[in-house]
């Protein structure tokens, strides 16, 4: 199953873009927080889709 089939594409891209600034600024705490939220949201979407199929 692909996350692209879960209506998550735009949100995922927005989260990737949000991650770029703290990475460029070498703000490890901010980048880690954004990445953690991104991974949690992706896994929630994937888990929900797997349970409903």
Backbone as a ProteinNet text record, in pm:
[ID]
protein_1_A
[PRIMARY]
XXXXXXXXXXXXXXXXXXXXXXXXXXXXXXXXXXXXXXXXXXXXXXXXXXXXX
[TERTIARY]
84.9	0	89.4	52.9	130	61.1	141.1	82.6	18.1	65.2	6.2	-139.5	-178.8	-318.4	-405.3	-347.7	-421.7	-459.7	-457.8	-490.1	-399.4	-272.1	-173.7	-62.1	-67.3	40.4	71.8	-28.1	-4.1	44.6	-18.4	24.1	168.1	200.9	336.4	437.4	405.6	495.1	511.4	401.8	408.8	498.3	488	570.6	717.8	744.8	883.3	940.6	860.6	907.5	931	842.9	859.2	986.6	1030.1	1150.3	1279	1273.1	1393.6	1456.6	1375.5	1432.4	1509.9	1452.1	1532.9	1657.3	1650.5	1770	1877.3	1836.7	1932.7	1991.4	1905.5	1948.6	2021.8	2031	2094	2025.5	1893.1	1811	1762.1	1841.7	1815.3	1683.9	1656.8	1533.6	1409.3	1407.1	1291.6	1277.9	1389	1384.4	1336.8	1383.6	1342.5	1194.1	1143.2	1000.1	914.2	953.3	878	883.5	1000.7	1015.6	935	936.3	859.5	710.1	658.4	516.1	485.3	575.4	556.2	548.7	640	641	519.1	479.7	361.3	235.4	220	101.2	97.6	211.2	216.4	182.9	234.2	205.5	60.1	3.4	-140.4	-226.5	-195.3	-272.1	-259.4	-140	-115.8	-185.6	-178.4	-242.5	-394.3	-451	-597.1	-640.2	-561.8	-596	-585.6	-484.3	-466.5	-580.3	-625.8	-734.1	-867.2	-885.1	-1014.7	-1020.9	-909.5	-913	-929.7
-117.8	0	123.9	220.8	343.1	456.2	538.9	654.9	749.3	749.6	837	801.7	680.1	640.9	674.2	738	765.9	912.5	988.8	1130.5	1202.1	1171.4	1226.6	1299	1296.9	1353.4	1498.6	1584.7	1727.2	1753.7	1690.3	1708.7	1661.3	1549.2	1496.6	1592.8	1646.2	1742.4	1868.3	1915.2	2032.4	2004.7	1884.7	1848.4	1839.1	1787.6	1781.9	1922.8	2011.6	2150.2	2216.4	2190.3	2248.2	2199.7	2082.1	2023.5	2088.1	2145	2198.3	2314.5	2409	2525.6	2487.5	2410.9	2376.4	2294.3	2216.7	2143.2	2240.6	2337.1	2436.6	2517.7	2548	2627.4	2543.6	2414.9	2320.3	2322.1	2339.5	2338.4	2195.5	2119.9	1977	1951.8	2030.2	2009.4	2032.6	2141.5	2171	2066.7	2031.9	1931.9	1797.4	1760.3	1632.9	1632.1	1743	1751	1739.8	1810.7	1804.4	1664.3	1605	1470	1368.2	1380.9	1288.2	1299.9	1423.7	1442.3	1384.9	1407.4	1357.6	1204.4	1140.3	993.7	938.1	1001.7	955.6	968.8	1082.1	1103.3	1004.4	982.1	884.6	744.8	706.7	572.1	560.1	667.6	663.8	644.5	720.1	707.7	565.8	514.4	381.3	274.4	287.4	191.8	193.8	313.3	326.2	262.4	284.5	226.9	75.1	23.7	-121.5	-186	-117.9	-173.4	-170	-72.4	-61.6	-145.7	-205.8	-285	-432.8
0	0	0	-80.8	-91.5	-16.3	51.9	119.5	19.4	-103.7	-206.1	-233	-201.2	-221.3	-100.4	1.7	125.5	140.4	31.7	36.3	136.3	130.1	223.7	149.2	17.1	-64.3	-30.3	-36.3	-15.1	127	224.6	363.4	381.7	323.3	333.2	271.3	154.6	90.9	175.7	234.4	322.6	442.8	497.5	611.9	571.6	452.6	404.2	389.3	332.3	315.7	451.2	546.8	680.2	747	712.2	770.6	716.9	598.4	536.2	613.2	660	728.1	853.1	945.3	1062.6	1027.1	919.7	877.2	828.7	747.9	699.5	813.7	913.2	1028.8	1133.2	1107	1201	1337.6	1333.5	1455.7	1477.3	1546.2	1562.8	1636.5	1740.4	1816.6	1731.4	1656.2	1570.8	1459.9	1397.2	1290.4	1344.3	1461	1521.5	1552.8	1604.5	1637.4	1511.6	1406.2	1280	1221.9	1221.6	1166.7	1246.9	1378.2	1461.7	1431.4	1422.4	1389	1251.9	1156.5	1019.8	1018	1086.1	1088.5	1161.5	1270.4	1343.5	1258.5	1191.9	1109.4	992.8	929.1	819.6	866.7	982.8	1032.9	1079.1	1131.4	1167.6	1044	938.8	814.1	758	755	701.3	785.9	917	1007.4	990.3	982.2	964.5	832.2	727.3	597.5	600.6	668	676.5	755.4	858.6	941.4	870.2	780.5	711.1	584	545.2	420.5	449.4
[MASK]
+++++++++++++++++++++++++++++++++++++++++++++++++++++

